[in-house]
Amino acid sequence: MSKGEAELTLAALAEDPEVKDRSDKIGKILHSQIMDFRLNSPDKLAICVSRLLQMFDNILQHPDSAKFRKVRANNANFKKHILDGAKQIEEFLLSAGWHTMVENMEKHWVFEAVQGTLTWRYLQIAQRKLQSAQGLIQDKANRHAKELEQRKTGPQQQRDLLLKQLEEDKITRKDKSVASVARI
């Protein structure tokens, strides 16, 4: 398929109601559930999105490589950074074309779609939506980290200021005491 034919196919898919519905669903899950910072820590979410993008990029850049298409659900990094990184992430993965399967008594997350299929397109849509949300999530994570730092240093700064004021008061009282003794 030539580049022009591929672009034409992508444009036609974008007009497909099924693709539009899935795109809307992926966006809704991402923006109203995953990016709900009351439920998900911005710091964990930033890592989660980064790792998901890495997974999706690997599949899209290496469509014939099976090693990027399956991950054990109990894999420590996958569980910590993706599954535990955000609430509703499993629903997002399902919408992006992933599914679960049990192999050798272990649960796996698998992406089996072939390049050019609707499910492949869903992964591309999810990737683009994650890329567009990544900056916003990272900004929120940076603000969150800064607020935490201010909360930690704020009380210490107040304590230091109070100690300085107490020391100045001591000096002032001592000066007044010396001045009143000198008048006598």
Solvent accessible surface area in square Angstrom, and as a share of the most:
residue,aa,sasa,rsa
1,M,175,0.78
2,S,64,0.41
3,K,159,0.68
4,G,48,0.47
5,E,96,0.43
6,A,35,0.27
7,E,94,0.42
8,L,128,0.64
9,T,56,0.33
10,L,60,0.30
11,A,54,0.42
12,A,61,0.47
13,L,31,0.16
14,A,54,0.42
15,E,144,0.64
16,D,43,0.22
17,P,98,0.62
18,E,98,0.44
19,V,3,0.02
20,K,114,0.48
21,D,94,0.49
22,R,68,0.25
23,S,23,0.15
24,D,78,0.40
25,K,97,0.41
26,I,0,0.00
27,G,9,0.08
28,K,134,0.57
29,I,4,0.02
30,L,0,0.00
31,H,97,0.43
32,S,62,0.40
33,Q,53,0.23
34,I,1,0.00
35,M,16,0.07
36,D,23,0.12
37,F,57,0.24
38,R,212,0.77
39,L,96,0.48
40,N,7,0.03
41,S,42,0.27
42,P,6,0.04
43,D,50,0.26
44,K,116,0.49
45,L,0,0.00
46,A,13,0.10
47,I,76,0.39
48,C,0,0.00
49,V,1,0.00
50,S,52,0.33
51,R,87,0.32
52,L,0,0.00
53,L,13,0.06
54,Q,105,0.47
55,M,34,0.15
56,F,0,0.00
57,D,38,0.19
58,N,39,0.20
59,I,0,0.00
60,L,32,0.16
61,Q,125,0.55
62,H,85,0.38
63,P,33,0.21
64,D,144,0.75
65,S,31,0.20
66,A,78,0.61
67,K,155,0.66
68,F,53,0.22
69,R,32,0.12
70,K,83,0.35
71,V,29,0.17
72,R,100,0.36
73,A,13,0.10
74,N,91,0.47
75,N,45,0.23
76,A,80,0.62
77,N,91,0.47
78,F,9,0.04
79,K,93,0.39
80,K,132,0.56
81,H,30,0.14
82,I,5,0.03
83,L,31,0.16
84,D,82,0.42
85,G,3,0.03
86,A,6,0.05
87,K,116,0.49
88,Q,83,0.37
89,I,3,0.01
90,E,78,0.35
91,E,63,0.28
92,F,0,0.00
93,L,0,0.00
94,L,93,0.46
95,S,4,0.02
96,A,0,0.00
97,G,13,0.12
98,W,5,0.02
99,H,65,0.29
100,T,55,0.32
101,M,65,0.29
102,V,107,0.62
103,E,60,0.27
104,N,134,0.68
105,M,184,0.82
106,E,56,0.25
107,K,89,0.38
108,H,15,0.07
109,W,2,0.01
110,V,8,0.04
111,F,0,0.00
112,E,106,0.48
113,A,14,0.11
114,V,102,0.59
115,Q,112,0.50
116,G,61,0.59
117,T,57,0.33
118,L,57,0.28
119,T,44,0.26
120,W,9,0.03
121,R,27,0.10
122,Y,7,0.03
123,L,0,0.00
124,Q,34,0.15
125,I,12,0.06
126,A,0,0.00
127,Q,26,0.12
128,R,118,0.43
129,K,53,0.22
130,L,1,0.00
131,Q,90,0.40
132,S,86,0.55
133,A,2,0.02
134,Q,65,0.29
135,G,43,0.42
136,L,96,0.48
137,I,1,0.00
138,Q,81,0.36
139,D,72,0.37
140,K,63,0.27
141,A,6,0.05
142,N,83,0.42
143,R,123,0.45
144,H,49,0.22
145,A,53,0.41
146,K,132,0.56
147,E,80,0.36
148,L,65,0.32
149,E,93,0.42
150,Q,104,0.46
151,R,150,0.55
152,K,148,0.63
153,T,49,0.29
154,G,22,0.21
155,P,66,0.41
156,Q,82,0.37
157,Q,120,0.53
158,Q,122,0.54
159,R,128,0.47
160,D,71,0.37
161,L,100,0.50
162,L,106,0.53
163,L,112,0.56
164,K,123,0.52
165,Q,83,0.37
166,L,99,0.49
167,E,90,0.41
168,E,86,0.39
169,D,74,0.38
170,K,116,0.49
171,I,97,0.49
172,T,65,0.38
173,R,144,0.53
174,K,139,0.59
175,D,85,0.44
176,K,134,0.57
177,S,58,0.38
178,V,95,0.54
179,A,47,0.36
180,S,49,0.31
181,V,103,0.59
182,A,83,0.65
183,R,199,0.73
184,I,179,0.91
